[in-house]
């Protein structure tokens, strides 16, 4: 299967502002990239190229640094990616691992983070999920709960909403579903990490809403990471990972060290004929 992923994003600024971008496929998908029609960062004022420096952050994500000039910038990309075309893989028998036996690199994904309040939700999580069979089943029950508890509504999106607030408010977007599921997993001593990327309507009825980046999570079970999605709550085809972190604070799509205004936001994720 071949999937076209891309974007056109425009931001405006009143003065030059340093920024970071995490918009393109994760380094783990590098071997799957068939072609790049273009990837550019240009000035909104005069169309000139903006210098960009690439680096890898502590989570293994590919990031780009730049200084957005006065007036703003346009970010454009169009990439063709090869994908196996199979749904998310899972193992119903995947066990939980005793925290003392977990690899050291997974420990940070069991702790509280900016949007995932493990300490605040711990009692709630154990009351809700303490009696479920541990392992894959328990994570699935957490996803079932979050999927049923929250109502998806773009109009109620809020960048500061935490997992506990999402649970109390009963509404959110995909990042809120993901934060709540991650927090509840961590409360049960299951490492869980935040993922964002491209996910088109492949193998499912088309969604009339505008295309956007999507959030999901990975839980560490039986010695490996498995994909879970509390928002859709069903295995999906064609995820193209962009970035991983403890929560959304680690993987902002666009972060500027000063104010900017979003003028245009268009995302493309679609299957194309080989």
N, C-alpha and C positions, 0 to 999 in steps of 0.2 A: 504494500500500500504506500502511496505517496500523499503527503499532507503539505499543503501550502500554509505557512504561518507568516504573519507580518503585521505591521502597524503603521499608522501615521498619527503622530502626536505633536501638538503644537502648544507651547507655553509662552507666555509673555512676561517680561521683567522690566522693571523701571531702571535697573542699573546692572552692571556685570555681577554675576553671582556664581560661585563655584557649585558644582553639583556632581551627583553620582547617578549612573544608570544601571539597572538590572532588567533588561528587556528581552534579551536574545536567548536562544536555547542553551541549556547547561552544557559544560564541557563534556559530560558523559554522553551527550548526543552528537558530539563532533563527527564521529564516524558515520552517522546517519544523514548528514547534510549532503544532499545531492548537488545543489546549486544555490547561489545567492544572486538574485537578479540585481539587487542593490542593497546597500546598508549605508546610510548617510546621516550626518548631523550637520545642519546648515543654519545660518543666521536667518531669522524671520524677517529681518530688516532688508538685507541685500542679497540673500541667497549664497553667500560665501561659506566655504567649508570652515567648520570649527574644529580645532585640534582636539583629539581625544587620546587619552592614555588608558591602556587596559592593565588590569591586575587581577589576581585571584585572592579572594578574602579568606578568612579563617574557616569558613564552612565549605570551601571548595567551589564557590560560585565565581563566574566571570563577571567582573564589574568594569565599568568605564568611568573615568574621571574627565571632567571638562570644566571650562568656565563659560557659562551662558552669557553672551554679550547683551548689552543694553538693547531692549526691544524684544528679545526672546529667541527661541530656537524651534526648528522643526526636526523631529526624529522620524526617520522612515526606514522600513526594512521589508524585504520580500524574500522568503527563504523556502526552499523545497526540501522536505525531510522524508527520509525513508522510515517506515514504521512496520512492525510485524503484523499489525491489524488484528491483534487478539485482545480480548478483554483483560482487565487487571487480574493478575494471577493471585491465588490464595491457597491456603492449606488449613482446612478445618481442624487438623490435629496439631497445628503449630503451638507449642507450649510457651508459657511464660518462663522467664529465667529469674531465679532468685537474685535479688539485687547484689549480693556479695559476689556472685559469679558473672556479672555482666562485664563486658569489655569496658575499659576505662573511658573510651571515647563516646560511649552512650550515656554516661552519667549526667552530663549537662542537659540531656533531654528528659530528665526526670525531675528537674527542679523548677521552681516558679520562675516565670519570665514576665516581661512587660505586660502581655495580654493574657497570660495563663496563670491564675492565682491558685496554685496547688494548696497552699495553706488554708485559704478561705473555703475551698470546695472539698477538702478531704473528707470531712464527716458526711457530707451529702453523698459523695461518691461511694463510700463504703456502705452506707445505708441502702443505696440503690443497687449496687453491683457486687457487694461482698459475697452474696450467696450463689452467684453464677459460676459455672464451670470456668476455671481460669484458662487463659490462652486466647486463641483466635475467637472463640465463642464470646468471651467477655468483651473483647474490643468490638465485636459485631453488635452486642447488646448495647454498648455505649453509643454506637452509631445509630442504632434504631431509636434510642431514647432522644438523642439530639435532633434527629430528623423529624420526630414527632413533636418535640417540644418547641422548636423554633419555626416561625413562619417566614418564608423568604420574601423580602420586599426591598427592591432597589431604592424606593423612596425613603426608606428608613435607614439607609446606610449612614454610618458615623465612624470616622477614622479612629476615635478614641475609645470605642466600646470594647470592654474586656469580656473574658469568658463568663465571669460571674454576673456582669451586667446583662449579657445576652440571655443568660438563664432567667434572670429576674424579669426582663422585658419581654421575653418570648418572641423576639423578632430579630432579623439580621440578614446579612448577605453571606456569600460562601466563606469569607474569612471568619465570620462570627461562628458559623457552624463548625469550622475547623478548629478555631481556638477553644471552643467549649469541649469538643471531643478530645483534643490534645490534653487539656487540663484534667479531664476526668480520667484519661488513661494514666497520666503521671501520678494522679492521686492513688491509683491502684498499683503503683510501682512498675508500670509498663513504659519504657522509653517511647516517646512520640515526638516527631519533628514536623515542622510546617513546610509545605511545598506550595509553590505557585508556578503557573505555566499556561500553556495553550490547551484548550479542550473544546473541540468543535462538536457539532451535532452529528457525529458519525455513529451509525447503527441505532440511532434513536430518532423519534419524530423531531422535526425542526422546531427550535424555540424562536418565537417571533421577536424576542427582546434583542437589542443590539449585542453583538459579540463583545466579550470582555475577557481579561485574564481570569483564570480560575484558581481557587485554593483547594487543596486536599491535604492529607497527612500520611505519614508512614509510621507504623508501629513496629518495634523490634521484638520479634517472637521467634523462638527456636533457632536463634543464631543468625537471622537475616531480617531485613526490612521488608514489610508488606504494605502495599498501598490500600488506604481506606478513604472513603469519601462520604462524610456525614450529610452533606447537602443532597447529593443525588442518591446515595445509599444503594447503589447497584454497581457492579463492575462496568467500566466504560472502555471504549476503544479510542486509541489515538491521543493519549496524553503526551504532551511534549514539555518536559520539565524545563523551567527557567532557573529556579533557585530554591535552595533549602536553608532553613534556619530554625531557631528556637520558636519564633513566632513572626508575625508580619513586620515587627520592628527591625528584624535582621535583614529583611529582603525587600526594601522599598523599591518599587519600579522606577520611580524618579524621586530623588531627594536633593533639594537645593538648600544651601546654607544661607538662606534669606528668602524673602517672599517671592512667589511666582503665581501666575494665574493660568489655569488650564483653559485653552481656547478650542482645542479639537482633540478628540480621542476616538480613533477608529482601529479596531482589531480584526484581523482576518485569520480564520482557522477553518480550513475546508479540505476535504479529500479531492484529489485530482486524478484524472486518468493517467495511467503509467505511460 
